Amino acid sequence: MTAAPTRRRIGVAAVALAAGMSLAACGGADAGSSDNTLNTITPGTISFAFRSDDKPVSFVDNGKPAGFLIELTQAMAARMKVTPQYTATDFASMLPNIRNHKYDSAAFGTLATDARKQVTDFSTPVSFGEAKMVSRKDAALSTVDASAGKTVAITRGSELIPLLKQKVPTVTVKEFPNIAASANALTAGQVDGLFTGDTTALDLVTKHPDYTASPSITSGPTALPVAKDRPELKKALDDALKSVIADGTYTTLFDKWNPKGVPIPPDMLTTYPGMRQRPGAGS
């Protein structure tokens, strides 16, 4: 169905002020309309799921979505000539809800594993994932391998779970709904470590002086998920991503949001020839 203009304006304005409420107007029925060349759920818009607790990648600031992938997808949407809308949700439900057309994509760099490719398609890489083991300094896990025989917190549904279990078979994984819950468990001594992406790990260490982080291990390419029956949308996302990389927008936003000293992954520079590295990070 097609929502009336007034109804759309009210829906968008209200949800923009509250994380966790959908900004999308109703109805997947519009997805096939003749003027919706990108085949998005609602013509003229693109709806993104996002995690509200993954600073600086995506989080909520003063009631609004913020972070590197929020601003990157906003820049991409501008090139696609659609209005981006964001809904805070949990990680575990993202891919099923994109497959079922609740959201068009996710402002979250999802590891594009073979198993996940059975559920959705993916854009070209938005990054290449690296992960660290975060622990308390008074009981430090100096490497990821040091988690052998220990209990480690990981966000529910994360592909880091099988990665860690493959690398450290004797680890016990305890799943939590979000990073904040995992960090609380680490502080309380309920777990020995917290396994998460590099950027999130560095943010945690900055916020918690009693935390330390191990060297990184590579987890693989991350990308924006999109339903398999939306090839037009996938192509538009790919083209928009290439555009923001080519004109330097990606590098500018990466430099804005990532902790000092974190370089754009070398695999990104290889994947996108001519891409500019973050200033001061080398090449």
C-alpha positions, -999 to 999 in steps of 0.1 A, spaced: 0 0 0 10 36 -4 10 58 27 -5 92 24 20 121 23 10 135 57 12 100 73 47 95 59 59 129 72 46 122 107 60 86 108 95 97 97 97 127 121 85 107 151 108 78 147 139 99 139 137 111 175 135 76 191 159 48 186 144 14 183 113 26 164 111 20 127 115 50 104 101 31 75 66 39 63 43 8 60 42 -16 33 63 -39 12 36 -37 -14 52 -5 -29 84 -24 -36 74 -33 -71 58 0 -82 70 12 -116 86 44 -103 106 26 -77 136 17 -98 157 6 -69 130 -18 -57 132 -5 -21 105 -13 4 91 22 2 97 43 -30 121 72 -25 135 59 7 160 32 18 156 16 53 186 5 73 187 -15 104 215 -5 127 230 -14 161 226 14 187 255 3 209 284 -2 185 302 31 189 318 45 167 304 24 139 268 30 148 251 43 180 225 67 192 235 103 201 209 127 214 182 104 202 195 101 166 215 75 148 252 84 146 286 69 137 308 59 108 284 36 90 254 59 96 272 88 79 286 65 52 252 51 43 237 87 44 264 97 18 256 66 -3 218 73 -1 224 109 -14 241 94 -45 212 70 -49 188 99 -46 168 83 -18 161 93 18 178 70 44 158 58 74 172 40 104 158 15 129 178 3 159 176 -35 163 196 -64 176 222 -81 155 207 -116 155 175 -104 137 191 -83 111 197 -108 83 163 -126 86 145 -92 86 164 -80 55 156 -113 38 119 -108 47 119 -72 35 114 -55 69 145 -35 61 163 -28 28 198 -32 43 218 -26 74 242 2 84 264 -25 98 295 -41 84 284 -77 84 309 -105 79 300 -119 44 305 -156 52 294 -185 30 266 -193 55 253 -158 55 254 -157 17 227 -184 18 204 -160 36 211 -126 18 233 -110 -9 259 -85 1 274 -53 -13 310 -51 -22 331 -48 10 327 -18 32 357 -30 53 377 -60 63 370 -72 98 396 -75 125 388 -86 161 405 -83 195 401 -100 229 393 -74 256 400 -84 292 406 -69 326 442 -58 332 442 -77 365 434 -109 347 447 -101 312 443 -123 282 473 -112 262 463 -130 230 431 -145 215 447 -179 220 450 -171 257 412 -175 260 416 -213 259 396 -228 288 382 -194 296 347 -179 293 343 -151 267 314 -128 260 303 -122 223 273 -104 209 244 -128 202 244 -140 166 279 -127 158 300 -145 132 328 -140 157 314 -169 177 323 -197 152 356 -179 144 367 -179 180 355 -215 185 374 -226 154 406 -208 166 403 -217 203 383 -250 206 383 -251 244 368 -216 249 334 -212 264 313 -186 246 286 -167 266 263 -147 243 249 -113 253 224 -91 234 248 -62 230 282 -48 237 271 -29 268 258 -62 284 290 -80 275 311 -52 290 290 -53 322 297 -90 325 334 -85 320 336 -58 346 316 -80 371 339 -109 365 312 -131 350 334 -137 319 371 -137 314 372 -118 281 351 -100 255 357 -108 218 347 -80 194 358 -60 164 389 -38 165 371 -4 166 347 -14 193 376 -30 213 396 3 211 365 22 222 360 -1 252 397 2 263 394 40 260 363 41 282 375 15 307 410 22 320 410 -12 337 406 -30 303 433 -41 279 431 -55 244 451 -82 226 466 -80 191 441 -84 163 432 -114 143 416 -111 108 379 -121 105 372 -114 69 354 -90 45 324 -71 59 296 -57 37 260 -44 36 234 -71 34 205 -69 9 177 -94 0 185 -118 -28 155 -107 -48 167 -70 -49 195 -70 -75 187 -34 -85 192 -23 -49 225 -43 -46 239 -27 -78 229 8 -65 246 2 -32 277 -11 -50 278 19 -73 272 44 -44 299 28 -23 324 31 -52 314 67 -56 320 77 -20 353 58 -21 364 75 -53 357 110 -42 374 106 -8 342 107 13 349 72 28 384 82 39 371 115 54 344 97 74 368 69 85 392 95 98 364 113 116 350 83 134 378 58 140 403 61 169 436 77 161 461 52 146 436 28 132 443 26 94 419 17 67 424 -21 63 450 -28 35 426 -52 19 403 -23 12 430 -4 -6 436 -35 -27 399 -40 -34 394 -4 -45 425 7 -64 431 45 -60 414 46 -26 431 70 -2 444 58 31 436 77 63 460 107 67 490 98 87 484 61 86 508 52 58 498 34 26 
